[in-house]
């Protein structure tokens, strides 16, 4: 077992970005948060591109950064058994698809073979990513999705112990992303490498990760499995980043967080908090209808409707928030 121990600080203009966690061997860890939260700074430091980063990076017994020791350690990027893929594929334009993937298979062989000697060859990776018919093509002839597949295949050809994905799929359309998600999950499960990704897209973070850290303004608000994070966010800010869209006053000093997918049309007091509202219409969100309704306090609430839910605009409705998280009321609710 080679867990990845990370205790990092990276200084940025507006704030210091920090992460202190241990990522289990062969698991998928995601740093999720809004743009400019500092996610990419952490990944860049893991890859070895942040010379000023401080702290510790240790994979099993191998130390790649330790600014705390009497003799500081900093391993340059090419000595780290990490594959790194950015949003921009950064392929070698003078090489074919075959050449790009083969480069990953031959680069840093002494590092790769010492740490992770077994793994698929270039052709097997090209086949896994659906690239066999493009092996003789140059990067400039490929679509964005194909370029990212090549970049991922090249990174995995290195046989990394850790694959780092820096918003690597965010520029692709959802169907292309989902196909690559499934390919990555299959390969990660088979090859058992550790994967660390950063994304601002919640559905991607939840779909891929075993464990998530919610990063905001350089600090981790909360870290847990996707399920437990969604069930029990610890703060209003964490809840809002997880898709909770309304914070309704339920007492003198408390608000209930309402998530559209964790609420029901109807009155079910045994399942959670019940609110009276007036339906105003609906909007579409990723293929699902969301009812919009106005509470007596004039706050707007949204809930996802099932295919059999029906309403009429202007009618009074009951809405049940299923076991909603309760937070101390922020000042603007008091």
ABEGO torsion letter per residue (X at the ends): XBBBBBBBBBBBAABBBBBBBBBBBGBBBBBBEBBGAGAAAAAAAAAGABAABBEBBBBEABBABBAABABBBBBBAAABBBBBBBABAGBBAABBAAAAAAAAAABGAAAAAAABABEBBAAAAAAAAGAAAAAABBAAABBAAAAAAAAAAAAAAAGBABBBBBGAAAABBAAAAAAAAAAAAAAAAAAGBBBBBBBABAAAAAAABABBBBBBGGBBABBBBAAAAAABBABAAAAAAAGBABBBBABAABBBBBBAAABBBEBBAAAEBBBBBBBAEBBBBGGBBBBBBBBAAGBBBBBBBBAABBBBBGBBBBBBBBGBBBBBBBAAAX
